[in-house]
Amino acid sequence: MIKLVASDLDGTLLLNGAQSLPEEIFPLIRELKKMGILFVAASGRQYPNMRKLFDPVAGDMAFICENGALAVNQEQVLYQDNFDPGLAREIVEAIDAKEGAEFSCATREFYYIRPKTQHYLDLMTKVVKTTSRVVKSLDEITEPCMKLAVYERGGLQEDSIHYWKERFADRCTVVTSGTEWVDFIPFGTNKAKGIAEYQKRFGIRPEECIAFGDEYNDIEMLKSVPWGFAMAHSKQGVREAAAFTTARVEPLLEKLIRAKGNIEEVII
């Protein structure tokens, strides 16, 4: 029987660039809770942003944020991973110096940003609606940094992805997160770490977990459970990491609820 459902957001629950969740997900999360099944949102997004998205049901679920650097349950921080300050500064400076590249530096409560364009400022504050703090100098970045990200408008090219991996992949995990972002996270930090924390705290076994994802930053999570579902539109490497594929999350959750948590009845 399933006891935990974990789902990525962008490209998984949030399809086609959507910035608000489908209304049908909220009653499903409430029903899962009634059945004793924990729903966990697992994203590269920040906690304040995720909590706003799930506001109607935020007290009925749990969160894995910043690609696994932060886990929060019932407003309690279960753990937080931070970058070495020197490495964080070096990555920020490299992004800031690269033409066409914008950075975000994730702390527990907000993102540090120094927008080069109005487009990026609007994207972060009006479209994605992150809680952000605009700085004029990199010296203003003083809070511990959990995750760094580089944004390149119009979509990342292979040569740009290679550039960032060549520079920093020997000192941290460098992974794509959607079509326009590359994330930098400390070694050992990933969404599967968050899943393992919830399994430990609530006595849940891997075979009692389902995970949904669509990007390379979801691979560890999809591999960590036997019931991993990659979105049908995912890149080949992501689909290969999962045991199953699906076009949407909600219909599978509806089936799981009707099956009273029996996953075998869902995948028939």
N, C-alpha and C positions, 0 to 999 in steps of 0.2 A: 504494500500500500504506500502511496506517495504521501510524504509529510512536509516536503519543501518544494516550492516552485520558484526558480530564479529566472529573471528575464532582463536582457539588455533593453535599452530604450531606443536610441537613434538607429533607424534602419530595421528595428525589430518591432517594438510597440509603436514607435513613431515612424510612420512610413511616408515616403515621398516628401521628406523635408518638413513634415508636420512638427509644430511646436506646442501642441496641446494633445492630450491623450484622448482616445476614443471613449465616449461616455460609457460604453458597454463594459469597459474594464473594471469600473468601480464596483458594481454589484457582484461581479465575479470574484473580486478580492474579498469582499465581505462574506460571500458564500464559502470560499476556501477557508477563511478563518473559523467559521461556524463548524466546519468539518475537521478542524485541528490541523489544517495545512497552512504553513507559513509561506506567504508570498514575499519574495525579496527582489527589489529593483536593483539591478547591478549595472552600473553605467560609468562612463568616464566623466560624467557631469559632477558638479559640486553638490554637496548636501542641501544647502538652502534652495537651490534651483529644483532639485529633485523633490524636495518636500512640498514646494509650491505646486508642482505638476500633479502630485498625488494628494493634494490637500484634503479632499473629501474622505480619504481612507488612510491617511498617513499614520494614524494610531492603530491601524489594523494590520500593519505590515512592517517590514524591515528594509534596511538600505545598505548597499555596498557602493561606495562612491569613489571617484577619482581612480577608476580602473583597479580598485582593490586596496588603495592606500588608506581608506577610511571605512569603518563599519559602524553603523549607528542603529540601535534598536531602542524604541521607546525613549528617544532623546538621549540615550546613554551611549557614549562613545566606547565601543568595545576594544578598538585598537586604532592607532594612527601611525603610519610610516612616513618618515621625512627624508628628504635628500640631504646629503652632505652639503653644507652651506657653500663651500668653495666650488663644488661641481655645479650646483644650482646657479651660482653667479656666472660661471663660465658659459653655461648653456644659454642663459638669458642674454648675455652679451653677444653671443654668436648669432642668435635670432635677431636681436635688435640691430645688428650690423649688416644683416643680409637684406638686400633690396627685395621688396615685395613680400617680406616675411613679417608676421606679427606674432607676439608671444602672449601667453597667459601663464601666470604663476599661481598655482592653487594653494591657498591656505585653508584652514578649517572653516572659516567664516566668509571668506571673500576671495576674489581673484585680483592679483595685481596685473594691470595692463598699462601700456604706454602706446596708445593708438597712433599710427602714422597716417591713417586716413579716417575720414568721417564714416566711411563704410564699415570699418572694423569696430569703431565705437558703437555705431548703431546696431551692428550684428550682436555684439556682446550684451548691450544694455536694453535694446528694444525688441530684437528678434528672439535670441536665445533667452534673454531676460535673466542673465546671471547677476549675482551680487558682486559688483566689481569696484575696485578702487583705482582710479587713474593716478599715475605718478608722473612727475616731470623728470625725475632722476632715478637711476637704478639704485642709488644709495638709499632711497626711501623703502626699498624692499627689505624688511627686517623680520617679518614673521616666518616661522618654519614653513618650508615649501614641501608639499606632498607630491605634486606632479607638475611638470612643465609641458606646454604644448606650443607647437608652431602652426600657424594658419597661413595658407597661401591661397589667395582669392582665385577662383576659376578652376581649382582642382590641382592636386599634387601630381607632378609628373614623375616618372620612374627615376630620372636623373636627380631630382630633388630628394626623393626618398633615399636614394643611394648616398647622397651627400650627407644627410643627417646620420645615417647609420655608420658611414665611414668615419665621421667625426666623434661619435659618442657611444656606439654600440658596445665598445669594449669596457665601458664604465657604468652603463645603465641599460635598461631595456628600452629600445626604440621601436615603436609599433604604430602602424596606421590606425586611425580611429575615424572612419568615414572617408569621404573623398577629398576633403580639404585640410585635414588635420594629421599631424604626427605627434604622438605623445611620448614623453620621456618619463619613465618611472624607475624607482630604485629596483635593483635586482631582488628577486624574490617576492615582489609585489605584483599581484594579479588578482583577477576576480575569483579564481579558484581558492585563493587564500581566505577570502571573505566567506565563501561557501563552507570551507573547512571549519571556520570559527563558529558558524551557526550550527553545523553538525555536532561539534563538540559541546556547545552550550546546551543544546536541546536534545542530545542523545539520538541524533538522526543519522542513519547509515547512508552511504553513497547511493545504494540501490533504491533508496526511498526519495530520491531527488530527481527533478526534471530541470533542465536549463535550456534557454533559448538565446540565440545570438546570431550576428551576421558579419562580424568583422574579425580581423586578426587579433584584436585585443580581447576577443571572447574565446579564443581557442583553448586556453588552459581550463576555463570553466566548462566548456563543452566536453573536453576530454575527461574531466574529473568525475563525471557521473555517467552511468550507463544509458540514461535517457536524455541524451543531448540532441537538441533539434537546431539545425542551422536553417536560416531562412532560405527559401528557394532561390532568391536573387543573390545570395552570397557568392563571394569569389570561390573558386574551386578548392583552394587550400582550406578554407573554412568549412565547406561542405564535407571535405574528406576527414576533418577532425571530429565530425559529429556522426552519431549512429543513424540519425534520421533527418529529414528535411520537412519543412512546412511553409506554406505561403503566408499564414497568419497565426498569431498566438491564440487569439480569443476563441476560435472554434475548438481548439484542442482543450482549452480550459473548460469549456462548456461540456465537452465529452467526458473529461475527467470528473467533473462534478456529478454528471448523470451516472457515471460508473462508480460513484462513491469512493474515488481515489484509487481504483484498480487500474493501473496503467496498461495491463495486458488487454483490457477491453478497449482501450483508446487506440492502440496501434494495430488492431486487427485490420 
